[in-house]
Each structure stands twice: as structure tokens, then as C-alpha cells.
Amino acid sequence: MKKNMWKRIFAVGMTAIMSVSVLAGCGGGGEAASTASTEVNADTSQTDFKVLSGMSALSSGYDNNPVLNEMQQTAGIKIAWECMSDSLSEQVNIRIAGDELPDAFQGVGFSNYELTNYGADGTFINLAPYMTEEYMPNLAKILAEHPQIKAAITMSDGGIYGLPAAEQMGTAAIGAEKDYSIFSIPQFAMINKAWLDDLGLEVPKTLDELHTALKAFKDNDMSHKFYGNEAGTTIPMCTGFDQWCWGQNIFYAGFGFTNWPNDIISDLVLKDGKVSFVCVDDNYRKAMEYFHNWFAEGLMDQEMFSMQDTQLMAKCQQGYVGVSTWWYIEELMGEHAKDYVFLPVLDGPDGTHNVTIRTGGGTNSGQLSITKACKSPANLLKFYDQWYVPENTMQLQYGPKDVFFTGQDENGLWLSITEEEAQAKYGKGAGELKSANEVAGPKLILSDYYQTTFKMEQRAIERLTDLNDFWMPYVSNDETYPIDCVFTQDELDVIDMYKTDFENAISENEGKWLKDGAPTDEEWEAYKTMLTDSCGLEELKEVYQAAYDRYKAAE
């Protein structure tokens, strides 16, 4: 998706590096431990604060945001904002390393590992003592009603070094019996049915049938034949490589897995409560061989490894593409959208499929941390407690009333601006309007807000409806690894030591095999040995299994 509310959450796709050897090394390390302070700082003399915050590239900053200004006035404080979209991580690292700290970091997205370590060395203060009726009544009420949220943000030393953030958006919001996260299946595949009809072909139900269709698209140069484009412009299948909503991974379901953007959580598979990695499964190797043949035949876009999403959209909207992946047919295919239908999850050569679904964005605490530079954290937290009032949360996520929200329906739910209204009033789409007004930070959108406070965006309703009615019926096993698992310090050290290199090694070799050919027996064994000996495969599996077991025991 382009400039929408979910892209920023889950933009985690890897770029393949074709020149890296199958025996590329892995490693790294570090350790930390602490006991969190439980004392409250009673100083209330500070009323002017400095906050370093992330923001959307389309935002002009937060100085003139009416919601933020009203909350500051209510809390009796004033914030000097330093906002940036580019080089945010670099600047945060520079400030922390140089001990030139603002009073708070907002919208940065610190990992649990970073939070734990910055809590241990005193850079971030423990916020747990302030999450009470006295200091943060709105948040305290939510935590009392949703104890799992507090569990998800509590680090292994008992400290909480960031305020909770989450967006609970699932199929229950549209009245479905089971609540599946909007992120459960990131890639919706679609095919040009008008081309199929012209060629006398049915919508494929298997990978082999799709291969036949793609070959027919290429051989008959359907972009040229059907839309009158230049000869030779047909791209049978156009996707990115391991991209969130526009990758090739949905087609791996015919081999028993979908590793989505190929981060470590995507590579994890749960079966009967046991954790394993798809990247060393024999079916993974078979998938590489199968789809390399497609790539070698020119059925998959030869630019898939370097393509940007804007390039994908341009190719699709010019009528070059037979099959692609995205959340919305209309958004991707433009004026040709009427010719496309969703492509079902396809059976593989053995006649089966398996979709490994994702959990949602989860609850995290990396969006607001208060530093040791803050003299009066209780005063600043009066401001941030107001972020947990539903109507404030709504406006911080999307935009102010009378800008993004145009009025209330008969049930009192606030209504989002339509695409047509946004274009007419602001000269930009609803997604761009949201990005321009959205405030990065600790926004906690609970599922009941869609029944009590504001109506879900029409685009989200459409996506959830498609997910529930078309895609989830293809899912036979809905076990997912819970993203809210909390790790001990020792486990975080293991993850920090291996995770990045583990993910990179898998992505690099997957791309190499798709492009150049599946591994030989010798290369396959060397790859598995490398992941085990140098990239911590067994150690990571043990860590994720232990965290999962504790999570299930606590339910």
C-alpha cells in the first residue's frame, strides 16, 4: 500500500544481496542486567520540556497541532518539539551516546532489547511507579481492564521503560465470529481474469495451473494484445522480493509455508505448540527450485529484487501485469481494476497448501520513553496520560475533528473523511491527509473503540471483509507466534547476538537461489551448517520456544 496507515508498521521486507556466498558468516554479542527502581520522583518544578519525536515525511511538525496544544494546556506544561522523519535513528543514537538527552523520546520505536539496556544504564526511567490512579488515571484504568497489555510492556527486570502502544484491528470489528488481525495475511494475490477469459482459461487453483496461465500471458503478449501496449511489455507476474504486502511469499503456501517479509517471526512455524524454522525445511528448498524455474522462464519480474512499490504500481496501472500482490485491487490496478479478481491460495505439487498467518502489530512500549534528563516526569506524564482518552487517540492517529473526521453518525461514532471529500477539500487523498496530520507516539487503539468512538476507515473495513470472507477460509491452522512474548535479559542477548545476521543470511540465500538456481545437496548442507554453527539457529529456536511456553502458561 502507498502512504497508508499500515505500511509504516510492518515495512520490514529485506533486499536480496545476490553476490553474497552461501557461507556468509554470522555473529555479534552483548549483555546487560538490572533491577528496576520503584521510586517516584516527587519533583514537580519543571513545566517546560524538550521532546525529540519521529514524524511522517508528509508532516510539517507538531507545533501547531491543535490536539497536542490542548493537551499541553490541560496538563499545564509546554513542549518544545524537535521532529524528524529522516535520520531519526541516527540522531537518537548520537544523542544517547553523547548524553545530550531530551526529556523524552517519542515515536522512535525502540526494541525491547534497547529499552531493557537503556533502563539498566539509567538512560530511561522506570515508568511503572507512575502508572497509577494518582499520576496516569486513564492509562491505569486500561491496564486494570487489560492486564495482558501491562505484561507485554514489562521488561525482564520488572521495569517499564516505555508507554504502551497498539492498534487492535481485527475481523471482530466487522462482526465476524473469530477475531483475526488485519495483518494475518499480508499479501492478497490477484490475476487478470479478462486475460484468462480471452485465452479460454479458468482462474487457477494450483501452482501448476498458474504456471500454465503465466506462460500463456507471456506467449500471447497479453499486455500488447489486450491493452494495445508496446509489443513485449507483458510481465506475467510482478511482485517485490520478500516485501510486506507486495511480495511473492503467498505463493509459497503450496509448499507448506508463507514466510512473508522473511523476518525471524515470519520464519517461525508453530505446530502443536512447538517452534521450528521453515528456512531449513526440505519444502523450503523445493520451493526455491520450483520458483527459480518460473524466474528463469521469464514468468516472474526480472526486476523483482530491486523494485520499489511505486515501480510496481506504475507497471500494474499501465496494464503490463497479469498477476501481482497487494491489499486492494483498485489501488494497485487503477483503471484496469475491473479486469482483475483475487487469486485463491494455490495448492502445490503435492495437492496441499498451508498459510502461516501473522499476528497483529502487538503491544509495544518503544514509542515513548522518558529520560534521566527529565526533572519532573510526573508533570510530563500528565500530558501523555491524555493520549489514552479514546477521542484523543483517534485524532492523534488520523487527524483532528473537522479535518480527518467530518461528523458523527446516529450512534455517535466519528466518521472519517472520504477519498472524494479529501481530494475536493485538501487536494490530496485520505491516506495522504492522515499522514500529514498523524502524530507518532504511544497510541493505544483498543478494539472496542470502533464500536464506541469512531468508525473504522472504509479501506480497513474492505480489507477485513476480504480477509474474513475470501482469504481466511484457506487457513487450516491458525496457530501464530504471539508477537507480545516478553523475553528475559539472557534471551534478549541471544536474539541481539544472532537475529540480524540470521535474517540476512536467509534473505540473501533465498534471493540467490530464486535468481540463480536452487542449492545443490552440498550447498544445502553447508547452508544449514552455517545457520546452526554461525547464526544461532538452535539457540534462537530455544529462546523463542521458552518465551512462547511462558506466554501460554500465563494465559
FIVEX-618058 format. One record per residue: residue in one letter; x, y, z of N, C-alpha, C, O in turn. Coordinates in steps of 0.2 Angstrom, whole numbers, plus 5000, padded with zeros to 4 digits. Each point is the difference from the previous one (the first is absolute). Layout:
<sites>
AXYZXYZXYZXYZ ...
</sites>
This chain:
<sites>
M500449945000499650065000500450065000500650005002 K499150064995500450065000499850055004499450025000 K501050005005499850055005499449995004499650045000 N500349905002499549985004500249995007500550005002 M499049985003500150005007500349945002500350005006 W499849954990500349945002500749994997500449975003 K499850074992500749984997500550025005500549965000 R499550095004500550025004500149945006500550005002 I498949974999500149955006500449944998500549975003 F499350004991500349944998500450014994500049954996 A500550105002500450014994500749975002500450035001 V499649904999500649965002500349964995500449965002 G499450054992500349954995500750014999500350065000 M500149894999500750004998500250014993499649984996 T501050055003500250004993500549954999500549995004 A499449974990500549944999500750034998500050054996 I500549925006500750024998500349944996500249955004 M499750054990500249944996500749985000500149944999 S500450105003500749984999500249975006500649985001 V499050015005500249975006500149934999499549964998 S501050015005500149925000499549975004499850035005 V500049914994499649965004500349995007499749985005 L501050034996500349995006500250065004500450015004 A499250054994500150065003499949995008499649965002 G500950075002500049995007499550045004499750044997 C500249945009499550035005500450015006500449965002 G499350095003500350005006499950075003499650044997 G500649975009499950075004499949985007499949945002 G500050115002499849995007499950065005500150054998 G499849935008499950055005499649985006499649954999 E500450085007499649985006499950055004500450055000 A499049955004499950055005499549975005499649954998 A500350085008499649985005499950065005500450045001 S499049965002499850055004499449995005499749954998 T500250085007499450005004499750075000500350055002 A499149954996499750064998499850045007499849975005 S500350104995499850045006499350005000499650014995 T500149995011499350015001499850075003499450015003 E501050034997499950075004499750054995500150004994 V499550045009499750054996500450075001500150015006 N500050024989500350075001499550055001499650014996 A500550025010499450045003500150074997499650055002 D501049974995500150074997499550024995499949964995 T499750095006499550034995500250074998499550044998 S501149985002500250074999500150014992499950064998 Q500249894998500150014993499450004996499549955001 T500450104995499450004996500150014993499649994996 D501050035002500250004993500549944998500449985004 F499449994991500349934998500250004993499850044996 K500849925003500249994993499949934998500249955004 V499550044990499849934998500350004993499850044995 L500649905004500249994993499549944997499949955004 S499850074991499549954997500149984993500250054996 G499649895002499949994993499450034997499550025004 M500449984990499450024997500049984993500549984997 S498950025000499949984993500450054995500150065002 A500149914992500450054996499550054997500350054997 L499149945003499550054998499850055005499650054999 S500649945007499850045006500450075000500650004998 S499150055004500450075001500250015007500350055002 G499749905002500250005007499450015005499450004998 Y500750015008499549995005499850075004499650005004 D500850054994499950065004499350034999499750035005 N500049964990499350034999499449955000499550014998 N500749935005499549955000499550025006500250005005 P499250014993499550025005499849955006499950025005 V500249914993499949955005500550005005499950005006 L500750014992500650005004500050065004500250005006 N499750064991500050065004499550005005500150035006 E499349944993499450005005500249965006499950015006 M500549934993500249965005500550035004500149995006 Q500450044991500550045004499750055005500250015005 Q499350034992499750055004499649965006500150035006 T499649924993499749965005500549985006499850005006 A500749974991500549985005500450055003500449995005 G499650084993500450055002500750004999500450025004 I499849964990500749994998500050034993499550014996 K501250005002500150024993500649964997500549995003 I499449984991500549964997500350034994499750034996 A501049975004500350024994500249944996500349965002 W499450044992500049944996500650004995500150054997 E500349905003500549994994499849944997500149945002 C499650074992499749944996500449994994500350044996 M499749895002500449984994499749944997499849965004 S500350034989499849944997500649964998500149945000 D500450104997500649974997500550005006500050055004 S500549904996500550005004499850005008500450025004 L499049954997499850005007500449965004500250025006 S499949924992500449955004500750025001500349995006 E500050044989500750035001500050055005500550005004 Q499050054996500050055004499949985008500350025004 V499349934996499949975007500649975003500250015006 N500149954990500749975002500550055002500349995005 I499750064991500550065001499950035007500450015004 R498950004997499850045006500249955006500250035006 I499649914994500149955005500749995002500350005005 A500149994989500749995001500450065003500549995004 G499350074994500350065003499750035006500250055002 D499349915001499650025006499750074999500050045005 E499849984989499650064999499349984999499750004994 L500049995012499349974999499550055001500050055003 P499449944993499450045001499749975006500249965003 D499250074999499649985006499749934998499949965004 A499950034989499749944998500149994993500150054996 F499949895002500149974993499349984998499749965004 Q500050064991499349984998500049984992500450034996 G499349915003499949984993500649974997500150004994 V500449985011500649974997499949934998500349974995 G499449995009499949934999500649965003500249954997 F500050065009500549965003499849935001499449985001 S501149974998499849935001500049995008500350045004 N499549904998500049985007500750005002500250015006 Y500349964990500750005002500250075001500450005005 E499550054991500250065001499750035007500450035004 L499049964997499750035006500349975006500150035005 T500049904995500349975006500750035001500150015006 N500349994989500750035001500050075002500450025005 Y499250024992500050075002499650015007500250055003 G499449914999499850005007500549985005500150025005 A500349934993500549975004500650055001500250015006 D499950034989500650055001499750075003500450055000 G499049955001499750065003499850064995499850055001 T500349934992499850054995499250015000499850065000 F499849895001499350015000499849985007500349965003 I499250084999499749985007499549955000499749994995 N500249985011499549955000499350045001499950035005 L499649954991499450045000499449965004499550035001 A500749915001499549965003499750035007499450005001 P501050045003499850035006499550054998499650025005 Y500450014989499550064998499449974997499550044999 M500449905000499449974996499549995006499849945000 T500050115003499549995006499450054999500150054996 E499449955008499550045000500250075001499750054997 E500849965007500250075002500450034994499850064999 Y500649914998500450034994499749994993500050054996 M499849895003499749994993499449965000499949944999 P499550105003499449965001499749974994499749945001 N500450094993499749974994500449934999499649954998 L501050065002500449944998499949945006500049944998 A500050085008499949965005499349965000500049945001 K499550094996499449974999500049944995499849955000 I500650074994500149954995500449945002499849954998 L500750075006500449945002499649955005500249945000 A499450095004499649965005499549964996499949945002 E499950084992499549964996500349964995499749954998 H501050065001500349964995500749985002500550034998 P499549935007500749985003500549984995500650005002 Q499249974993500549974995500450064997500549994998 I499250075002500450064997500650015004500550024998 K499349995009500650015005500549954999500650015001 A499249924999500549954999500450004994500649995000 A499150044995500450004993500550065000500550004996 I499450055009500550055000500550005006500450045001 T499549915003500449995006500749964998499949954998 M500650085003500749974998500249955005499649995006 S500949974993500249945004500250025007500049965005 D500250114996500250025007499450035004500150035005 G499349974992499450025003499950084999499550025002 G500950014994499950074998499650014994500049954995 I499750115004499750024994500350064998500050055003 Y500349954991500450064998499750034994500350044997 G499149955001499650034995499349995001499849955002 L499850104996499349995000499749964995500349994994 P499149975007499849954995499750034994499750065000 A500449914995499750024993499749944997500449955000 A499150054997499749954996499450024996499750055001 E500249914994499450014996499649944998500249964996 Q499350035008499649935000499550014994499550035001 M500649944994499650004994499949934997500549984997 G498950005004499949934998499349994997499650045000 T500349904998499449984996499450015005499450004998 A500749995009499450015004499750074999499450015002 A501050044996499750074999499550004995499650055000 I500449904995499550004995499449955001499749984996 G500350005011499549955002500249934999499549955001 A501150034997500249934999500049965007500250035005 E499749914995500049965006500749995003500150015006 K500449984990500750005002500350064998499950034995 D500649995010500350064999500749994997500549985004 Y499650034989500749994997500350074999499650054997 S501049965005500350074998500050024993500049954996 I500050115003500050024993500649994996500150004994 F500549985010500649984998500149934999500549974998 S499049995003500049925000500349984993500549965000 I499350064995500249994993500250064997499650044997 P501149985002500250064998499950014992499950064998 Q500149884998500050014993499449974997499849945001 F499850104996499449974996500250004993500250054997 A499849895000500249994993499450014995499449995002 M500750044992499550024996500249984993500650004998 I499049984997500149984993499550044996499550015001 N500850004993499650034994499549954997500249964996 K499250045007499549954997499850024993499849954996 A500250115002499950024993500449964995499949984995 W500850025007500549964996499849935000500149974995 L499850005011499849935000499449984996500049964996 D499550095004499449994996500250004993499749964996 D500750095002500250004993500449944997499949984994 L500449995011500449944998499649935001500349954999 G499150065004499649945001500349965006499949945000 L500450095005500249975006499650025006499750055001 E500349905004499650015006500550035005500650004999 V499150035007500450035005500449945003499749955002 P501050054999500449955002499849985007499850045004 K500249904998500049975007500649975002500049985006 T500550014990500649975002500650044997499950044995 L500749955008500650034997500149984993500250044996 D499749905002500149974994499550044995500250024994 E499249995008499550034995500250085000499950024994 L500450015011500250074999500650004996500150054996 H500449905004500550004995499850004993500350034996 T499249935003499749994993499750074998500150024994 A499650025011499750064998500550054999500050044995 L500549965009500650054999500349994994500250054996 K499949895002500449994993499550024995500350034995 A499149965005499550024995500050084999500050034995 F500050005011500150085000500650024996500050054996 K500649925006500650024997500049984992500250044996 D499649905003500049984993499650044995500150014994 N499350015009499550044996500150075001499650044997 D500949985007500250075001499350045001499950054997 M499849935009499350035001500050075001499550034999 S501050005004500050075001499950044993499750054999 H500749924996500050034993499349984997499750044997 K500149905003499449974997499450045003499550024996 F500449985011499450025003499950075001499550034999 Y501150015003500050075001500350044995500050065001 G500349914994500350044995500750035002500250054997 N500149935008500650025002500649984995499849964996 E500850075005500549984995500149925001499949975005 A500350004989500249935000500549985005500550045000 G499449915003500649975005499950035007500550005004 T499050044997500050035007499649965005500050025006 T499849924992499649965005500549985006500549974998 I499350035008500349975006499549965003499550025003 P500649914996499549955002499950015008499450005002 M501150005002499950015007500550065002500649994999 C499150055005500550065002499850015008499550025002 T501149975002500050015007500750025002500450004996 G499650035010500750015003500249935003499749955000 F500950065003500349945003500050015008500250045003 D499449915000499950005007499850075003500250025005 Q499350014991499750065002499449995004499649954999 W500250105005499449995005499449984996499749945001 C500050104996499349994996500149994993499549994997 W501150015000500149994993500649964998500350014995 G499849945009500549954999499749944997499449994998 Q501049965001499949934996499849955005499849944998 N500250075009500049955005499349965000500049945002 I499550094996499349975001500049944995499749955002 F500750054993500049944996500449945003500049944997 Y500450075008500449955003499549955004500249955002 A499250084999499549965004499949934997499949955004 G500250044989500049934997500549965002500049944999 F500550085005500549965003500050005007500549985004 G499050044999499949995007500150065005500049995006 F500250074991500250055004499950074997500050004994 T500050055009500050074997500550045005499750025006 N500949994992500450045004500050085000500450035003 W499149994993499850075000500750044999500349994995 P499850065009500650054998500749975002500550035000 N499449905003500749975001500350035006500650005001 D499050025004500350025007500049945004499749954998 I500650055008500149945003499349975003499949945000 I499650105001499449985002499649974994499749955001 S500450074993499749974995500349934998499749964998 D500950035004500449944999499849955005500149944999 L499650085007499849955005499349974998499650034997 V500449915004499449964999499849975007500449965003 L498950044999499849975005499649944998499550014996 K500649935007499649944999499949965006500549985003 D498950025000499949975006500450035006500349965004 G499850104996500450045005500749994999500450035005 K499949944990500750004999500350044995499650014994 V500950035007500350044996500549974995500449965002 S499650064992500549984995500150064995499650045000 F500949954996500150054994499949974994500349954998 V499450084997499849984994500650004995500149964995 C500450085007500650024996500549944999500450004996 V499549945008500449945000499649944998500249955000 D499150064998499649954999500149984992500150044996 D499849895003500149984993499550034995500250014994 N499250015009499650034995500250074998499850034995 Y500550005010500350074998500549994994500050044995 R500449915005500549994995499649994993500250024995 K499349945006499649984994499650064997500050014994 A499850035010499750074998500550044996499850034995 M500849975007500550044997500149974993500150044995 E500049905004500149974994499450014995500150024994 Y499349975009499450014996499950074997499950014994 F500250045010499950074998500650034996500050054997 H500649925004500650024996499849984993500250044995 N499549915004499849984993499550054997500150024994 W499550015010499550054997500450064999499950034995 F500649995009500450064999500449994994500150054996 A500249895003500549994994499650004993500250024995 E499149965006499650004994499750074998499750014995 G500550045010499850074998499250015003499750054997 L500149915007499350005002499950055006499550035001 M501149985003500050045006500450064997500550004997 D499350065006500450064998500750005001500249995006 Q500250024989500750005001500350055004500650005003 E499050054999500250065004499849995007500050055004 M499749904998499749995006500450015006499850025006 F500949974994500450015005500250075002500350015005 S499650034990500250075001499450055000500150065000 M499449914998499450054999499750035006500049975005 Q499850094994499650045005499349994999499749994995 D499950035010499249995000499750054995499549984996 T500850075003499850054995500149984993499650014995 Q500949955004500249974993499549944999499750004994 L500149965011499549954999499350034998499749984996 M500150085008499450034998500050024993499550004997 A501050035001500050034993500049954995499650004995 K500749945006499949944995499349985000499849984995 C499950015011499449975000499550054997499549984996 Q500550085006499550054997500150024993499550024997 Q501149965000500050004993499849944996500050004994 G499849955009499749944997500549954998499949964996 Y500750045007500549964998500049935004500349954997 V499350045008500149955005499449955000499450035001 G500749914999499549955001499849985007499449995002 V501150005002499949985007500450045005500650024998 S499250005007500450045005499749995007499549975001 T500850075004499749995007500050075003500450054999 W499049965005499950075003499449995004499749955001 W500150105003499449995004499450024996499449975002 Y500650084994499450024996500149994993500550034997 I499149944999500050004993500050074997500450014995 E499150035007499950064997500650055001500250034995 E500149975011500650045001500649984995500350044998 L499849905001500649974997499850014992500550024996 M499049965002499849994993499750064996500050004994 G499850055010499850064997499449994996499549975001 E500550064993499449994995499949934997499549994997 H501049975004499949934998499749965006500049934999 A499950095006499849965006499449964999499949945002 K499650084993499449964999500249934997499649965000 D501050044997500249944996500349945005500249954998 Y499950075008500449965005499549975005499550035002 V500749915001499749975005500549975005500649994998 F499250005008500549975005500149934997499649964998 L501150025003500249934999500049965006500350025005 P499449924995499949965006500749985003500550004996 V499649985010500649965002500149944996499549965000 L501050034997500149954995500349935003500550015004 D499349944994500349935002500649994997500150024994 G500449955009500749994997500049934996499449974999 P501250014999500049944997499749945003499849954997 D500250055010499849945004499250015001499749955004 G500050104993499350015001499750035007499450005001 T501150035002499850035007500350075000500450024996 H499450025009500250065001500050025008499649965004 N500850084998500050025007500250085001500550024998 V499150025004500150075001500250015008499649995004 T501050034997500250025007499950075001500350054998 I499149965006499850075001500450045005500349975004 R499650094996500450055004499550025006499450004999 T500950025006499650045005500050074998500350024995 G499450025009499950074999500750045002500549965002 G499450104998500650045002500249995007500650015002 G499049965002500249995007500050065004499950064998 T500249935009500150065004500750015001500449955002 N499950114998500750025001500050065004499650045001 S501049975001500150065005500650044997500450045004 G499849964990500550034997499950074997500450034997 Q498950005004499850064997500150065005499950064997 L500249935009500150065005500449985006499849965004 S500850064996500449995006500250075003500250044996 I499849965011500350065003500749995003500149955002 T500350104997500749995001500250035007499650035003 K501049964999500250025006500150085001500150035005 A499950004989500050074999499450035003500050065002 C499549914998499350035002500050015008500149955004 K499850114998500050025007499349985003500049985006 S499550024991499349995002499649964996499550024997 P500749915003499649964996499249995001499749994995 A500150035011499349995002499650064996499549984998 N500850075001499750064996499949984993499550014997 L501149965000500049984993499549944999499750004995 L500249965010499649944999499250025001499649974997 K500350095006499350034999499850014993499449994998 F501150044998499850014993499949934997499650004996 Y500949955005499949944996499549965002499749964996 D500050055010499449965002499450024996499649954999 Q500450114999499450024996500049964993499550004996 W501149985002500049964993499649945001499849974995 Y500050015011499649935001499350025001499649965002 V500150104996499350025000499849984992500450024996 P499149945003499949974994499950054994500350004995 E499450065006499950054995500750034999500150024994 N500349995011500750034998500449954996500350024996 T499749925006500349954996499850004993500449994996 M499050015003499750004993500350064996500249994994 Q499850075009500350064996500749994999500350034995 L500149955010500749995000500249954994500550014997 Q499149945002500149954995499850024993500449984996 Y499150065004499850014993500050084998500150024995 G499750025010499950074999499550035004499649965002 P500450114999499550035004499349994997499849994994 K499750025011499350014998499950064995500450055001 D499249944995499950064995500650004995500050044995 V500449915005500550004995500049924997499750004995 F500549965009499949934997499349975002499849964996 F500050065010499349985002499550054998500150065003 T499449924994499550054997499350015004499750054998 G500249915006499450005004499949935003500449965000 Q499050045004499849945003499449964997499550044998 D500449905002499449964998499550005005500150035006 E499449934993499450005005500249975006499650015005 N500949954995500349975006500550045004500349975005 G499950084992500550055004500749984998500550025003 L499649934992500649994997500350054995499650024996 W501050005005500350054996500149974993500349945000 L499650094995500149984993500650034997500150065000 S500349894996500650034997499850034993499549994997 I500950065001499950034994500149954994500449955001 T499250064994500049954994500650024996500350065000 E499949904995500550024995499850064996500450044999 E499049964999499750054996500050075004500250054997 E499649955009500050065004500750025001500150065000 A500449905001500750025001500250034994500450055001 Q499549924994500350034993499750074999500350054998 A499049965003499750064999500250055005500150064997 K500049935009500150055005500850015001500250065001 Y500249894998500750015002500449984994500650025000 G499249964994500449984994500449945002500550004996 K499349965008500449945001499649945003499450025002 G500849924997499649955002500049995008500350045003 A499249924999499949995007500649975003500250025006 G500249944991500649975003500550055001500350015005 E499850044990500550055000499850055006500450035004 L498949994996499850045006500149975006500250045005 K499749904996500249975007500750005001500250025006 S500349974989500750005001500250075002500550015004 A499250044993500250075002499850025007500350055003 N499249925000499750025006500149955006499950025006 E500449924992500149955005500650025005500550034998 V499449955008500550025005500349935002499749965003 A501050034996500349945002500150005008500150055003 G499849895000500049995007499649955003499849954996 P500150055011499749945003499250005000499750025005 K500149964989499250004999499849935001500249954997 L499350055007499749935002499350004997499550025004 I500449954991499349994997499749935001500249954997 L499450055008499749945002499449984995499750044997 S500149895003499649984995499350035001499650014995 D500250015011499350025001499950084998499550025000 Y501150014999499950074998499650004993499750054999 Y500449904997499650004994499250005001499750014995 Q500149975011499349995001499850065005499450025000 T501150025003499850055005500350074998499750055002 T500749954994500450074998500050024993499750064999 F500549904997500150024993499949944995500249945002 K499550074993499949954995500749984996500350054998 M499849895001500649984997500050034993499550004997 E501150015000500150034994499749954995500049945001 Q499750084993499749964995500549954997499849954999 R500850085000500549954997500149955005500149944998 A499950075009500249945004499449955000500149945001 I499350094999499449965000500049954994499949945000 E500350094994500149964994500549955000499949944998 R500750085005500549955001499849945005500149944998 L499650085007499849955005499449954997500049945001 T499650094995499549964997500349954995499849955000 D500650084996500449954995500449955004499949944998 L500450085008500449955004499549955002500249945000 N499350085003499549955004499649964995500049945001 D499850094993499549964996500449964994499849954998 F500850085000500349964995500649965002500149954998 W500450085006500649985001500049955006500449955000 M499350065006500149965006499749934999500249955003 P499350044992499849934999500549964998499949945000 Y500750084997500549964997500549985006500549964999 V499450075007500549995006499749945004499550005002 S500949954998499849945004500350005007499749975004 N500950064997500350005006500150085002500450034997 D499349995008500050075002500550015006499950065003 E500549894998500550025005500550054998500350004994 T499850055010500550054999500550015005499849995006 Y500850034993500450025005499850075003500050054996 P499949965010499750065003500650055000500549995004 I499450074993500550055000500150035007500550045001 D499049955003500050035007500549965005500050025006 C500349934992500449965004500550055003500350044997 V499849955010500650045003500649955002499949955002 F500750084996500649965001500450025006500050065002 T500349895001500550025005500650044997500150004994 Q500350025011500650044998500449954996500350024995 D499849925008500549954996499749994993500449994996 E499050005004499749984993500050064995500249994994 L499850075009500150064996500750004997500150034995 D500349955009500750004998500249964995500350014995 V499349935005500149954995499750034993500349994995 I499150045006499750024994500450064997500150004994 D500250045010500450064998500649974996500350034995 M500049925008500649974997499949974993500450014996 Y499049965003499949964994499550034995500149984994 K499450055008499450014996500150034994499849984994 T500650085005500150044994500449954995499850004994 D500749975008500449964996499649944997500149984995 F499549995010499649954998499550014995500049974995 E499750095006499550024994500350024994499849984995 N500850055005500450024994500249944996500050004994 A500349955010500249944997499549974996500149974994 I499350025009499449974997499850044994499949974994 S500050095006499850054995500549994994499850004994 E500850015008500550004994500049944996500150004994 N499949945010500049944996499449984997500049974994 E499450055009499449994996500050044994499849974994 G500450095006500050044994500549974994499850004995 K500849985008500549974995499749934997500149994994 W499549975010499849944997499450014995499949974995 L499750085007499450024995500350024993499749994995 K500850055006500350034994500549964996499949994994 D500549975010500549964996499949935000500449964997 G499250015007499849935000500149975007500450035005 A499249924997499949975006500749975002500449984996 P499750015011500749985002500149924999499549974999 T501150024999500249935000499949965007500050045005 D500149904995500049965006500550035005499950015006 E500750004991500650025004499950085002500150015006 E499650034990499850075002499550005005500050045005 W499549924995499550005005500249985006499850035005 E500649924996500349975006500550065003500050015006 A500350024990500550065002499650055003500250035005 Y499249994992499650055002499749995007500050045004 K499849904997499749985006500550005006499950025005 T500749954993500650005005500150085002500250015006 M499850034989500250075001499550035005500250045005 L499149954994499550035004500149975007499950035005 T500349914996500049965006500750035004499950015006 D500649984990500750025004500150075001500350025004 S499550024991500250075000499450055001500150065002 C499349924997499450055000499649985006499450035000 G500749925004499649995006499449974999499550015004 L500449954991499349974999499749965006499550015002 E500949955001499849965006499850045006499650005003 E500950054998499950055005499450045000499650015005 L500350024989499450044998499449965001499550025003 K500549924995499449955000499849995008499450005002 E501149995002500049995007499750065003499549995005 V500750074994499850065003499250014998499650025004 Y500349984990499350014998499549955002499450015002 Q500849934999499649945003499950025007499449995003 A501150035001499950015007499650065001499550005005 A500550054991499650065001499349984999499550035003 Y500449934992499349984998499749965005499450015002 D501049945001499749965005499850045006499549995003 R500950064999499850055006499450044998499550015004 Y500450014990499550044998499349955000499550035003 K500649914995499449965000499849985008499450005001 A501149995003499949995007499650055004499749995004 A500550084993499750055004499350024997499750045003 E500149934992499350024997499449985005499550014999 
</sites>
